Every structure is written in structure tokens, then in C-alpha cells.
Amino acid sequence: MSHVTSIVLVAGWMYALIAFGAGLVARSKRGAALTAWGVLVIAVVSYYVVKAAQGDFRVPDFNDPANGAVAFGWNEFLSMIAAWCAFATVLGPVCGLAGYFSRTGSSPLRPLLRLPFQLLIPVVVIAETTMRLNYESSGPDGPVVGPVWTTARLLATALGLFFIVIAGVTTWRSRPTVASSAAPPPN
């Protein structure tokens, strides 16, 4: 179970979901973009600090290569943080704004206008899990990742269909009705 959890928590769509959630609870567009960016930067730095504490980023110590000594790979550590923080800077505000717009609006067409924003995370989950399933299912973790990505993809599809049905039903129910007139129809 811990292996499944670790597979899910390091997926890119989880980071998109974190930013989306930050935007979902934000009070303004600017707050949604900034909060989403901030939480992603914190998540990226935290992820790599935990990986470093677990012993990742060890490289051969070239000062003492004969004894197989290792040193901390600061270059790899900092470059990974920089690269993923750059992605967070670009994609965090986009996902945060999608979260914000997935719940705002006041027109009768509001459910249909919110729908593309609500579908962002299910579409990202489906796209990423499909790519990862094709790539990772033949690897050593294939017996684990196959069912995990298939389940995630099925749940995302169900959620997307749920959003579509709810938007359709809500729009249909909020359509304007023609008031019947009190006068009899002309003969």
C-alpha cells in the first residue's frame, strides 16, 4: 500500500491537483494564481528535501574514488529543484486559475462556462496515466503501476462524466421558461 501511495503522490497530476485546489479556495484571481504557485514551489522543495534525507543525490566522491566513497550531489539536487520550480512557476498559476474559474460566474450558463475548468484535472489524469501506463507497465513496477494507473484513469473518466452530466442537468433546469399568457389564443 505504501508503494501504491508513493506512486500516486509523485505523479504530475497530483501537483496539478494541489494547485487547482489552492485556486478553488482562493478569493480572487490574483490570489488563486499566487497561492497555486506558492504551494507548488513549497511542494517541490519539500519533495526534494525528503528525497535528499532518504539518501538520494549521492554521487561518487572523486576525491576518494578507490574506497567507493560518496558525496552529496548538490548540482543534481539544486538543478532538479530549479527545473521543477520553473514548471511550478508556469503551470501553477494556470491550474490555480482553473480552480478559481471552476466555481465562479453568475450567468444562467454558469455550469457550462465552468465545465472546461472542472474538466482540467480529469483530462490531465487521463493523459498522464495513459502515457505512464504505456511506458511503465513493462518496467519492474509494471504489476503495481498497471492497476494503479488504470484505476486512476477510470476514476478520472467517471469524474469527468459526472461534471458533464451535472452541468447539463443544471443548465437544463435553469433555462428560462416562457410564461403562459392569461389571454386566450386567437381563433
FIVODREN-273303 format. One line per field, with one value per residue (C-alpha): residue number from 1; residue in one letter; x, y, z. Coordinates in Angstrom, 3 decimals. Each point is the difference from the previous one (the first is absolute). Layout:
! FIVODREN-273303
resi <- NUM;...
resn <- A;...
c1 <- X;...
c2 <- Y;...
c3 <- Z;...
***
This chain:
! FIVODREN-273303
resi <- 1;2;3;4;5;6;7;8;9;10;11;12;13;14;15;16;17;18;19;20;21;22;23;24;25;26;27;28;29;30;31;32;33;34;35;36;37;38;39;40;41;42;43;44;45;46;47;48;49;50;51;52;53;54;55;56;57;58;59;60;61;62;63;64;65;66;67;68;69;70;71;72;73;74;75;76;77;78;79;80;81;82;83;84;85;86;87;88;89;90;91;92;93;94;95;96;97;98;99;100;101;102;103;104;105;106;107;108;109;110;111;112;113;114;115;116;117;118;119;120;121;122;123;124;125;126;127;128;129;130;131;132;133;134;135;136;137;138;139;140;141;142;143;144;145;146;147;148;149;150;151;152;153;154;155;156;157;158;159;160;161;162;163;164;165;166;167;168;169;170;171;172;173;174;175;176;177;178;179;180;181;182;183;184;185;186;187
resn <- M;S;H;V;T;S;I;V;L;V;A;G;W;M;Y;A;L;I;A;F;G;A;G;L;V;A;R;S;K;R;G;A;A;L;T;A;W;G;V;L;V;I;A;V;V;S;Y;Y;V;V;K;A;A;Q;G;D;F;R;V;P;D;F;N;D;P;A;N;G;A;V;A;F;G;W;N;E;F;L;S;M;I;A;A;W;C;A;F;A;T;V;L;G;P;V;C;G;L;A;G;Y;F;S;R;T;G;S;S;P;L;R;P;L;L;R;L;P;F;Q;L;L;I;P;V;V;V;I;A;E;T;T;M;R;L;N;Y;E;S;S;G;P;D;G;P;V;V;G;P;V;W;T;T;A;R;L;L;A;T;A;L;G;L;F;F;I;V;I;A;G;V;T;T;W;R;S;R;P;T;V;A;S;S;A;A;P;P;P;N
c1 <- 0.000;2.847;1.479;-3.333;-0.256;3.503;-0.782;-3.128;1.503;2.890;-2.210;-0.134;-3.776;0.235;1.966;-2.601;-2.700;1.785;0.155;-3.608;-1.116;1.868;-1.811;-3.305;0.092;1.544;-2.041;1.372;1.627;3.285;-0.181;-0.738;3.028;2.398;-1.161;0.163;3.521;1.057;-1.356;1.638;3.382;-0.319;-1.066;2.948;2.583;-1.505;0.026;3.673;1.022;-1.722;1.693;3.352;-0.663;-0.794;3.426;-0.657;2.404;3.067;2.786;3.464;2.512;2.725;2.409;-0.005;-1.279;2.000;-1.993;-3.365;-0.718;-3.055;-0.848;-3.190;-0.720;-0.811;-0.049;-2.643;-2.000;-0.106;-0.548;-3.017;-1.490;0.631;-1.502;-3.158;-0.414;0.094;-2.823;-1.854;0.416;-1.588;-2.622;-0.912;-1.833;-1.775;-1.334;-0.807;-2.023;-1.788;-0.954;-1.237;-2.053;-1.426;-2.204;-0.674;-2.441;-3.551;-1.677;-2.672;2.606;2.389;0.132;1.018;2.521;1.600;0.100;3.300;1.753;-1.555;1.162;3.648;1.089;-1.860;1.510;3.505;-0.429;-1.181;2.794;2.787;-1.131;-0.383;3.542;1.424;-1.902;1.466;3.505;0.077;-2.091;2.924;2.406;0.746;-2.968;-2.363;-2.114;-0.624;-0.236;-2.297;-2.942;0.771;0.006;-2.979;-2.003;1.013;-0.982;-3.402;-0.714;0.997;-2.263;-2.903;0.629;0.139;-3.265;-1.560;0.973;-1.446;-3.303;-0.325;0.739;-2.567;-2.717;0.624;-0.055;-3.171;-1.752;1.056;-1.151;-2.564;-3.562;-2.571;-2.765;-3.438;-2.193;-3.402;-1.655;-1.514;1.766;-1.426;-2.445
c2 <- 0.000;2.407;-0.721;0.801;3.200;1.069;-0.652;2.145;2.831;0.620;0.143;3.309;0.129;0.085;3.235;1.352;-1.011;1.816;3.208;-0.438;-0.410;3.137;1.922;-1.570;1.510;3.340;3.191;1.724;-0.810;1.475;-1.947;-3.194;0.423;1.013;-2.590;-2.793;1.034;0.205;-3.379;-1.666;1.542;-1.159;-3.484;-0.269;1.133;-2.275;-2.973;0.382;0.676;-3.239;-1.870;1.417;-1.046;-3.521;-0.237;0.997;2.317;-2.011;0.182;-1.499;2.003;0.634;1.031;-3.607;-2.191;-3.096;-0.542;0.462;3.088;2.061;3.643;2.001;1.067;3.664;0.651;-2.645;0.966;3.722;-0.499;-2.253;2.558;2.819;-1.916;-1.024;3.440;1.410;-2.369;1.050;3.642;-0.621;-2.640;0.856;3.236;-1.658;-2.809;2.461;2.189;-3.074;-0.859;3.533;0.116;-3.468;1.456;3.617;1.716;1.265;-0.528;-2.656;-1.750;-0.140;-3.823;-0.202;2.825;-1.686;-3.422;0.372;1.076;-2.858;-2.487;1.116;-2.425;-3.057;0.668;0.400;-3.226;-1.927;1.354;-0.578;-3.435;-1.138;1.119;-1.467;-3.252;-0.454;0.724;-1.452;-3.158;-1.870;1.064;-1.663;1.743;-1.093;-2.302;2.915;3.010;-1.707;-0.327;3.354;2.006;-1.913;0.705;3.682;0.301;-1.640;2.235;3.115;-1.039;-0.544;3.384;1.737;-1.623;0.996;3.653;-0.108;-1.491;2.457;2.965;-1.202;-0.656;3.294;1.975;-1.762;0.727;3.664;0.768;2.780;-1.180;1.774;1.350;-0.923;2.978;0.429;0.944;-2.768;-0.796;1.689;-2.049
c3 <- 0.000;0.741;-3.438;-1.661;2.047;-0.993;-3.677;0.166;2.049;-2.396;-3.097;-1.816;0.205;3.797;-0.259;-2.426;2.481;2.844;-2.046;-1.155;3.607;1.032;-2.731;0.923;3.494;-1.003;0.280;-3.088;-3.334;1.151;3.252;-1.922;-2.251;2.766;2.519;-2.562;-0.967;3.653;1.026;-2.989;0.756;3.618;-1.166;-2.412;2.541;2.668;-2.358;-0.845;3.602;1.042;-2.860;1.119;3.603;-1.242;-1.600;-3.582;-1.823;1.022;-2.544;-0.013;2.005;-2.553;2.768;1.237;-2.885;0.995;3.199;-1.721;2.076;-0.831;0.454;-0.184;-3.595;0.485;-3.752;-0.664;3.093;-0.814;-3.731;0.635;2.372;-2.488;-2.932;1.842;1.575;-3.538;-0.959;3.167;-0.984;-3.399;0.760;3.594;-0.803;-2.951;2.191;2.790;-2.341;-1.332;3.574;0.589;-3.213;0.617;2.728;-1.039;-2.298;0.236;-3.383;-0.615;-2.150;2.964;0.155;-3.662;0.341;3.030;-1.621;-1.934;3.202;1.966;-2.618;0.177;2.733;-1.384;-3.450;1.474;1.999;-3.058;-2.205;2.514;1.135;-3.606;-0.819;3.200;-0.441;-3.484;1.279;3.515;-0.386;-1.567;2.773;3.329;1.658;-2.797;2.176;2.393;-2.320;-2.502;2.395;1.684;-3.243;-1.387;3.162;-0.004;-3.653;0.597;3.004;-1.968;-2.869;2.399;1.624;-3.381;-1.077;3.329;-0.573;-3.529;1.176;2.899;-2.291;-2.508;2.569;1.825;-3.247;-1.127;3.294;0.066;-3.536;-0.256;-0.374;-2.098;2.206;-1.206;-0.716;1.586;-3.296;-2.072;-3.264;-3.108;-2.103
***
